[in-house]
Amino acid sequence: MLILCFVAGMLLHRSGRMPGNAPAALNSFIIHVSLPALTLLYIHDMKFSLDVGFMAGMAWISFAMAMAFFWLAGRWLKLPRGTVGALILTGGLGNTSFFGLPMIEAYYGKEGIASGIIVDQLGSFLVLSTLGITVAGLYSSGRPSGGEILRRIAFFPPFVALAAALLLLPVDYAPWFTVLLKRLGDTLAPLALLSVGLQLRLGQIAEHRRNLAIGLSFKLLLAPLAICLLYVHLLGAHGQAIEVTLFEAAMPPMITASIIASEHDLDPPLAALMVAVGLLVSFVTLTGWWWILPKLMGIA
């Protein structure tokens, strides 16, 4: 279904049947409806374990590494601020939910999904809602003040939904409300891929090939390797939950991060290419990580 939506977006763009502002409208629906619905749904049923700190911390560490790596790369290569911002967002945040969870189920079974949800909700999602929005504001042309950035975080719809979900933890959802949230949340993946397909310009790969190669090399190879060395060899973490966390670290760029980059005019073509090309390449790289992770963790 995701591949179909992605291809449909490309075909609709080529046919000219969609208005020019269609990606912006889809992105707005995702941020204001789809993401908040999923947040209210998943946070409410979240279960905690001893490995929660490692699972949640992975996304924060990855994003911090991305900020340092792409800031240095930007200075060395004299990249525009918008390009650096796009690389930080898409290279620092992984698609740990709508691509990550199905891949976890395929490689590790349903028992690995709970770990993936914690990685996504307490890690990737919170990073996007706080540091991600901050980076988008800092690297956008407007250069907002600290107060403006805090306001954007506080009123970012998924962040508001997260706060509401935490307050509602003691409350049992009515069955109809749970079904409503799930139906609304189910719109995220197809609409997000459709939006990326509408914005994708394959002819721009050659123009962005250097920055694309740098961004994907970091996201798909360097970042997960660094997390593995930190968690396994320095901190001594082991177990399936940790292996799933490392697998999540190797996920391709987050679609929503690309949407945030586009909304802040941070090199939208590169942000879209990071997601589209990253999804395709990750089918190969994730298989490699699934094969090598047990060996790196000393359990094979």
N, C-alpha and C positions, 0 to 999 in steps of 0.2 A: 504493500500500500504506500509506504514512504517513497519508494523508488518511483511508483506511478505518479504520485503527487509532484515529485521533483521534476520528472519528465514533462508532466502536464504544464507546469509553470513555464518551462522552456518553450514548449510548443505554443502556449498562449501568447507568450511574448513575441515569438516570431510571426504569429498570425495577426497580431495587432488588434485582437479582439478584447483585450483588457485595457482600461484607461491607464494613463501614465501614473496616476496616484494610487493604483491598486496595491502595490507593495506597502505603501505607508498605511493604507486602511487596514490591511491584514495585520501588519505589525501592531497597530494600535489595538485591535481586537485581542490579539494574543496577550499583550501586556496588561490590558484592563480587565479581561474576562478569563481567558484560558489559564494563564499562570496563577492568578489568585484562587481560582476554583481548585486547581490541583494542590495548591499549598494547604488550603483548608481541609482537603481530603486526606492527604498523606501525613501531615504533621499530627493530625488527630489520632491516628492509629500507630504512631511510631513507638517502637519498643527499644529500650536502652540496654547496653551490655558493657562489659569491662573494656572492650576494644573501641568504644565510641570515640574516645579522644583521638586515636590513630585514624579512624575512618573519617571523622569530621575534619581533622587537621590537614589531611592530604591536599585538599583543594586550596586551603589558605597558604600552605607552603609552596605549592605549584604556582600560585598567582604571584607570590612574593618573588620567586625565582624569575618568573616571566617579566615582572617589572624591571628587575635589575638587568636581565639578559638583553631585553629589547631596548632599554635605555642606552646601554653600552653600544649595542649594534647600531642604534640610531645615530649616536655621536660619531662612531667610527665610519659609517657609510654616509653620513650627512643626510639622513632620511627626513622628510617633512614630519611635522608634529602629528598630523592626522594619520600618517602611515604607522608611526610608532604606537599611537593610541590604539589603532585597529589591531596591530600585532599583539599588544599586551592583552587586549580583551579576548581575541580569538585564540591566541597561543597560550593564554594563561587559564582559560576556562574550558573544561571538557564537556562533551555531550553525555553526561553521566546518567541521564534519565531516559529519554525517549529513544536513544540508540543504545545507551549503556545497559539498561535493564534487560531488554531482549537479548543482547549479546551475553550477559551474565547467565541468563536462563539457558541459552544454547550451549554454553561451555561448562557451566558449573551446576546447572539444575536450579529448581525453584528455591532450594534452601539458601542459595547465594543472594537472592533478591533483597532480603531484609537488609543485608550489609550495604547493598547498592543504594537503597533508599536513604539510609543514614548518610552515606557519602554525598548523595545528591542534595538532600534537604538541609542538613546541618553544615555541609561543606560548600559545594558549588553554588547552590541557590543563595545562601547567605553572603558568599563572596560577591556574587553578581549584584545583590541588592545593596551592598555597602561599598566595598572597594571598587567594584566594577563601575557603579554609577559615579563614584568619585573620580576615577581615572578618565571616564568619558567626559566629565565636566572639565577636568584640568587640561585635557588635550584638545578639546573643541575650540573653535575660534573665539567663543565668547569669553573664555578665561573667567568663570564665575568665582565669586568670593566664597570664603569658607562657609558663611551663613547660607548662601544659595545652594551650595553642595549639600549641606545638612538638610535643607528644606527638600531638595530633590530626593534624598534618601528617605526622609520621613514620609513623603507623600508618594513614593514609588509604589504603585498598586500592589505588586507582589509582596513588598515589605509590610505594607499595611495588613495584607491578608495573613502574613506570618505572625504578626503581633496578635491579630484576632484569633488565629488558630491556637496559639499558646494559651491565651486567656480562656478558650473554650475546651481545653483539655479535660476538665472535670465534667463537661456536659456531654450527654449522649445525643448524637445526631439522630433525628427522625429518619426512618428508612427512605422517605421520599426526598429528603435533603441530600442524603448520601448519593442517591441515584442522580439527582440534579447536578451535583458537583462532578460526578464521574462523566456524565454526558458532556458537560461544558469543558472539562479538562481534556476529554478525548479529541477536541478540536485542535489542540495545540500542535501535535506532530504533523498532521496533514497540511494545516494552514501554514506552518513555519516552512515546510519543504516547498510548498507552492510559492511562497513569497521568495525564498532563495532562488528557485527556478526562474521566477519572473525577473529577478535582478541579475541573473548569471549571464555573463558575456564570455563565452568560451574563446572568442577571438582575442580576449584580453589576457589570456594565460601567458603568452609570449612577452607582453608588456610588463607583467608582474612576476615573471618566473623567478627572479632572484629573491625578492621579498617573500614570495610564496614558498620557495624551497627553504629559506631560513625559518619561517614561521612553522611549517609542518615538521621540519627536522627537530625543532625544539619540542613541539607538542607531542609528536608521536614516538620520539626516540629519546631525546636527552632528558626531558622532564621525568618520564616514568623511570628511567635508569637512575636518576639522582634520588628519587623518592625510594626506590628499592634499596639502594646503598644505605640511605639514611635509616630506613625502618628496620631492615633485616640485619645489616652488618654493623651498624652503629648502636641501634637501640634494641636489637635482639628480638624484634616482634615476629611471631610466627602464627600459623593457623590459617584456616580457610578464609576467615573474615579479612585477614591481612592480605592474603593472596588476591581476593576479590577487590580489595581497595587498590592494590597495585595494578590490577587489570583495568580498573576504572581510571587510574592515572594516565593510561595509554589511549583513552578515548579521543576521537577527533574533536575539533573545535565545536563549542556550544552554539547552536543555532540562535538562541536568544542573545548571546553576546554579539553575534554578527548584526542582529536587529538593532541592539543598543548602539553599536558603532555606526550603523547607517543613519539612525535617528539623530546622531550628533555630528553627522557629516565627517566621520573619520574613515577616509578612503573606502567608501562603500564597495567599489568593485573588488578590491583586495579582500575585504571582509567576507564577501559572498564567495569568492574563490577559495578562501581558507576552509569554509564549511563544505562546499561542494566537492572539491578535490580531496579534502581530508576524509570525507565519508568514503569515497571510493578507495583511496589508498589504505585506509584503516582496516578494510577487510583482510588485507594481507598482513599488515603489521600486528593486528590483534591476534591473529592465528600464531604468529611468531612469538608474541609475548605469552600466550597461553602455553605454548610448548616449552619456553625457556624459564618461565617463572619458578616452577618446581625445582629446577636445577639451581637457580640462583638462591633459592631459599633452603637448599640442602635437603629437600624432601623427596627427591627422585633418585 
